[in-house]
Amino acid sequence: MNDNLKMAFAAVALAVASPSLATVAFAKTNVIVGGQEMFPTKTIVENAVNSADHTTLVTAVKAAGLVDTLSSKGPFTVFAPVNAAFAELPTGTVDTLLKPENKDKLTGVLTYHVVAGRITARDLKKRIEKGHGKAVLKTVAGGTLTATLNGPNNVVIKDESGNAANITIYDVMQSNGVIHSIDQVLLPKS
């Protein structure tokens, strides 16, 4: 008996035994990021603005004028650095990037974290396996990121300079793509 059929039988049995528990059995919890529930029916931007862990990223996306792009149909895969990742950059880096005269550089840094398409953790692992230990991802900025495994489940994303970021929260599904939270800011080669 296949798993879907088993699940259906279990759900029917549960519904017959206790109808009030049946809705609990089918309830799917959404991923919590930055203390807030992320909804797969919302866009990347609509969810990101609610994450307390991504306020610096959201400020940067607004300053770069990327709100409309990241709210569009996509799909996009975003490797989203948390606030702590931005805080680890040299003092003054974020403030400098947020200045209007540095909009192009800021846009380059942000779009370096975006890959066209919806790439889940499972997809990343398959690409890494197929690539004999690494998967090269082309970013919207035109650069490359390299995904590798550190252990059986931890995906590491490296930039072109060899700086590495761990994915800390996987598969935050969006209506226009997927977000993976990361613990470092990735930087394109200058």
N, C-alpha and C positions, 0 to 999 in steps of 0.2 A: 504494500500500500504506500503510495507516495506521500510526502510530507504535507502537501497542501490538503489532500484528502483527510489525513489524520487530524490536521488542524481544524478542518471544517466539522468533522465528527465531534471533536472535543468541544468546539464552540456550541454546537447544537445541544450536546449533553449538558453543558454549563447553562445554557439558556433555559432548558427544560427544568433543570434542578433549581436554579435560582436566577430568574430574569434580571434582577437588579445587579447581579455580578457580571452578566453578559456584556454590558457596556464597558465595564472595567477591563475585561479581557481583551476587548478590541481597541481600547484607547491606546494611542501611540503618543509617547511623550516626545516633545520637541527638545532639541539640544539647548542647554543653558550656556550662554556665553556672557561674561561680564555681569553675571547676576540676573540676566534677563532671558526669557524664553525667545528663541529664534523660530520664526514661522516660515515653513517652506512655500507659503503662498505669497510672501513678501519678496521684494527685490533685495539685492545686496545692500543698497544704501538704506532702504527702509529698516532692515534688521540691524545693520552696523551702527546706526545712530542711537540705538537703544543699549548697546554694549558699553558698560563702564570700562571695560578693558581696551576699548578701541577709540577713545575720544581723540587722541592725537592723530590717528589715521583719518578719522572723519574730518577733523579740522583741515588736514592736509588735502584730502580729496576735494573739499569745498574750495580751498585756496587755489588748487590746480584747475578748477573748473571741470572736474570729472564726474560730478553728480549725475548729469544727464546720461553720460556714457554708461556708467555703472548701474543706471536705472533702466537702461534700454533692454531689449529682448535678449541680447547675448546669444548663446550662453557663455559665461566666463568662469574661470577658476581663479580665485583670489587667494594668495598666500598672504594673510593679513597679520602684520606685526602688531603685538600688543603694546600698550603704553610703555611697559618696562623695557621693551626692545628699543624704542625711540630714546628712552632715557639713558641707554648705554652708549649712544652715539657721543662723539666728542662735544663738550660744552659749546653751545651756540649753534650747532649744526641745524637743529630743527627750526630755531628762530630765523636763521639765515635763509633756509629753504622756503619758509613761509612768506618771505618778502615778495611783493609783486614783481620786482625786477628779476627774481629767480624762478618764475613760474615754469619756464621750459625745463629747467633742471629738476624741479620738484615733480613735474609731470613725468619726466624720464624715470625718476626713482620709483614713483608709484606704479607706472605701467610696467615696470620691470617685475612687479609682483603679480602680474595678471597674465594668464594664459588663455587663449581662445578655446572654448569648449568646456564641457562639464566633466572634470576629471575627479572621480572619487578616490578614496584611499585604496579601494580594491583595484581600480584602474591603474593607479600609480604602482602598486605592488606587481601587477601583471606586466606593466611596461618595464619595470626594473628587472623582473625575471627574464623577460624576452630580450632585454639588453645586456644579459649576462652580468647583472649586478648594478647596472645604472640605467637611468632613463633621462634622456636629454629633452628638455622642454623649451620650446620657442616662446618667448614672452611677447606681449603686445608691443613692448618697446623695441623689439628687434634683437634683443640679447638672448642668452640661453641660461637656463637653470638646470642643474643636474640633481636628480633624485636618486638616493641610495637607501639601503636599509642599514640600521644600526640595531641588530637583534632581529627577532622574527616579526615584530610589529611596528617598530619606530622608524618612520620615514624621515630622512634628513634631506633638506634642500640646500644645495650649495650654489653660491653665485660664481661669476666668472673669475673672481679673485681667490676663490677657495674658502670664503667665509661660509659657515654652516649655521643653519637654523633647524631646530627640531619642530615638527608639527606637534602642537600641544593639544589641539582639539581638531578632530577630523570630521569631515562630511557634514558641515552645517549647510544643509540644502536650502536653496533659494529658488524663487520662481524663475530667475534668469541665470542660474549657475550654482556654484558651490564655494563655500569659504572654508579654508583650513587656517586656523590660528597658528602663528609661528612665534618663536621666542627671540628672534633677531631680525634686524632690518637687513635686507639683501641689497647690495649696491652694484649697479652696472659698472663695467670698466669705463674709466673716464677718458 
